[in-house]
C-alpha cells in the first residue's frame, strides 16, 4: 500500500521574531517493509540556512534557520511511502507458537553477557533519558506482566494490553512537560504518554526499549476500525528480543504495528525525534501553534 503523508505545522507570533533555529524529523525512514519513495519540505518564509543529515539513530533530520524578521513560520512536509500490507515479523516467538522465545530474565541476562554488536546497541536503550526515568513505581506496575520465566514477547504484549485497559486516551490531558510519574497516576494521556509509560516499565526491569515516532492511516479501509492517534503524529515503542531484533508494540491501540503504521524516526524518547522543534529570538509575547496531519492511501 502506498500512502501520501502531509504534515503541516504553523507558528504565529504575537511579536516579530528576529531569528529562529529549527530541527525537524519529518521524513519517514526506509526499512524492511517500508520505503520512502519521495519527500519534500516546504518552509515559509524560506530559510536563510538549510541542511540535512542522518542523526545518531539513523533518522533523517533537517536543520534550518531564519535570520530576518518574521511573524509566522509554516512548514509543510509531504512524503510518499510504500508499506507492506503486513509489516515483516522481526520475531517468530508470538504466543501460541512452538517456540515462545527467551524468558524476559534470559533476555536481560544476554543483554549484559553477550558481545554481539546488536546486543551492545540495544543496551543503550536501558538507561534513563530526558523524558523517561526508571523508578520502583514503574517496575511495580510492570511486574504482573513479567512473572518469573515468562517469555519476553508474551510479557510485552500483556503489558501493552494492561496499559490499553487501564489508561484512557484523552487528548489535552497532558503536555510534553507532564512527568511520567504523573501519567502513571492520572491514568490518562495520549500516544506519546503511553509509549513513554511502556518504555519506562520495560527499562525499569533492566530491558531495552526505544521510542518510535510515525503516523497512522487517517481513514481506514471499509470495515476496519479507525485507530486512535490518527490525524496527528503517532508514537509506539520497540523492545529488543535476542536473536530476532526489535519488536514493535502500539499500546494506544493494543496491537502490533502493521501496514497502517508508518515509521518516521526512533530514539530514546520523544525529545530525540520531535517532529519540529527550535528556538526563537524576539522581544517577547506569545505564539500559537497549529498542526494538521493527513495520511491518505493512494494505491
N, C-alpha and C positions, 0 to 999 in steps of 0.2 A: 504494500500500500504506500502511495505517495501522499505527502501532506505539504500544504503551504502554511507556513507559520508567519504571522505578522505580530510583532511585539512593539507597541507604541508607548513611549514614555514622554510626558510633557511636564516640565517645570515652569511655573510662572512666579516671578519675583515681584514683591511689593516695591522694592527699590532697585536701582541699577546695580548690576553685578559687573565689576571691572575685569575680573579674571576668574576662570573656573578650570579645574582639572578633573577629569573623569576616567573611570575604568569600567569596562563592560565585559560581561560574559554572556553573549547573546547568540553566538554561532554554535549550533549543535555539533557534537563530536561525530566522527566516523569511527565505527567499531563493528565487531561481528553482529550482523543482523540489522545494522543501521548505517546508511550512507547519507552524508550531507552533499547533495548534488549541486547546490548553488546557495549563495548567501550575499546579502547586500545590506550595508549600514548607511542610512541617510541621516545626517546631522545638520540641524538648522538652529542657529547660524552655523555656517561652515567653519570647522575648527581651524585654528592657526597652525596646530601641530597634530598629526595623526600617525600612529604606528601600531603594528600588531606583533604579537609574539606568542609562543606557547609557554604557559606558566609552569611552575614546579610540578603540577599534577598532570601536565599534558593537555590542559584545556586551552582553547584559542581565546586569547584575551586582547581586547582593543583598548588603547590609551589615546585620549585626545584632550586638547586644551584650547581655550579661547582666551585671547589676550586683548579683547576690545569690549567696550560696554555692551551689555545685552540685558533684556528684561524677561527673556524666556529661553528655554532650551528644549528642543524637540528631537527625539531620537527614535527612528523607525528601523527596526531590523526585520528583514524579510528573508526567509530561508525555505528551500525546497529539500525535503528529507524523504528518503525511502526507507521504510521499516518492514522487516519480515512480519508476516501475518502472526506468527508466534515466535517471539524472541528466542534465540538458541538457549537451551538449558545448560548453565555452567556446571550443574551437578546432577547426577542421576540418583541422588540419595533422598528423594522425596518419600514421605510416609507411605507405607504400604508396599514398597518395592523390596526385593530380596536383600539388597544391601542398604541398610539405613545410614551408612556413613559413620564417621567417628563420633564418639560422645563429645559433649562440649568440653569435658575435662581433658580428653585426649587432644582435642583441637588446641586447647590452651597450652598443654604441655609441649606440643610440637612447635608452637609459636616461639617458645623460648629455648628450644633444644636443637632445631634443625637449621642448617646454614643455607638452605635454598634461597636464592635471590627473591623469589616471590613472597616467601615467608618473611624475610627481612623487611621487604617493602611494606607488607601488611602490618608489621609490628608497630610502625609509627602511628597507626590509627587506634592504638590502645591508650594513648596519653591524652591528658586534658587539652582542650583547645579553647579559643576565646569565648565561645558560646555554649560549650558542653563541658561541664566539670563533673567528674565522677563523685559519688557520695554513697554513704551507707544506706540512705533512704532509697536511692535508685536501685542499688543492689537488692534491697529487701523487696521492692516491687517486682524485680525480675525473677527472684528465686522460685516462685511457684511454677514458672515455665521451665526452670532448669533444675529438676531433681537429679540426684546422683545417677550417672550412667545414661542419661537421655541423649539420643543423637542430636547433634548440634542443629541440623536443619529442622527437626521436629520442634526443638525448643524455640527457635527463632519464629517459626510460623505460629506457634502458640502465643508467644509474646505479642506478635502483631495482632492476633485476634483479640487478646485481652485489652490492648490499647484501644482497638476499634470499639469494643463493647463498653469500656469504662469511660471514654472521653468523647465529648460532644464536639462536632465540627461547628464552630461559631465564629464566622469572620468578624474581626474587630474586637474580639475578646482579649487579644494580646497584641503586643507590638514586638518588634525585634529586640527591644530593650527589656522585655519581660524575662526574668530569670527562670532557669529550668526548674528550680525548686518550687517556684510559684505555679508553673504549668502543672507540675506533679500534683500539687494540692488543689488547684482550681478545677481540674477535670474538664477543661475545655480549651479550645485553641484552633489552629489551622494546620495545614500540612507540614509547614516548617517546624511547628512545635512538636508534632507527633514524630517526625523524623528525628529531631534532636532528643526527644524523650527516649525513643527506642535506642538510639546511639548511646546515650548516657547509661541506659540499663546494661547494654552489652559490654561497654567499656568498663563499667563498674565491676564486672565479673572477670576482667582481665582479657577480654576478647576484642578483636579489631572490628571496627565498623566505620564506614565513611558516609558522608552526606552526598546525595545526588540531586542535582537541580535539573529540571526539564519541563516538559509540557504534557498535557493530555489532550486528546481529541475533543474539540469543543462540542460538536453534535455527534452523538453515537449513531451507528448504523441502525436501521429499523429493527425493533425488537430487542435492542441491547440497552441496558441501563446507563443513564448518564452518570459519570463518575464525579465524585466530589473533588474540587480543585481545578476543574476546567475554567476557562476564561481568565486564568492568571498563570503565572509561573507555578509549577508544581514541585514537590520535593518528596523523596523517599530515602531509603538507606540501602547500603550493601554490606553484607557480612562475609568475611573471608572463610571459606571452607577448605581445609587442607586437601591438596591433590586435585581440587576441582576448580578453584578460583572464587570469584565473587558472586554471591547470591543476592539478587535484588528483591526487596520486600517493600510494599507500599502499605503502611499501617492505616493511612487515612481511608483507604478503600478495602483494606484487608485482602490483598491479593498480590500475586507475583506479577510485576510489570510484563506486558506482552506487546502486541502490535499496536496498542493505543497509547503507549508511553514513549516519549521521545527524550533522549538524554542530551542535555546541553553540556554539563560540566560536573565534576566531583571534587571534593576536598574534605577537610576535617569537619567543617560545619558551614553554615550559611555565609559567614564572613569571608570565606575563601572564594565563593562563587556567586556573590551578589550580582544579579543581572546588570544593575547600573548603580554606581556609587561615585562620590567625589567630594571635592571641597570647592567652596566659592569664596571670593573676597568681595565684600560690599560694605556699604555704610550702615547696614542694619536692616530691620524689617523681617517680614515673614515670607514664606513661599508656599505654593500649593503644588500638589503632585497628582497627576492622573496617569494611570496605567491601564492599557487595554491589550488583551491577547486574543487572537483568533487562530485556531488550528483547524484547517479545513482539508478534508480528504479530496484529492484531485484526480486520483485514478486507483 
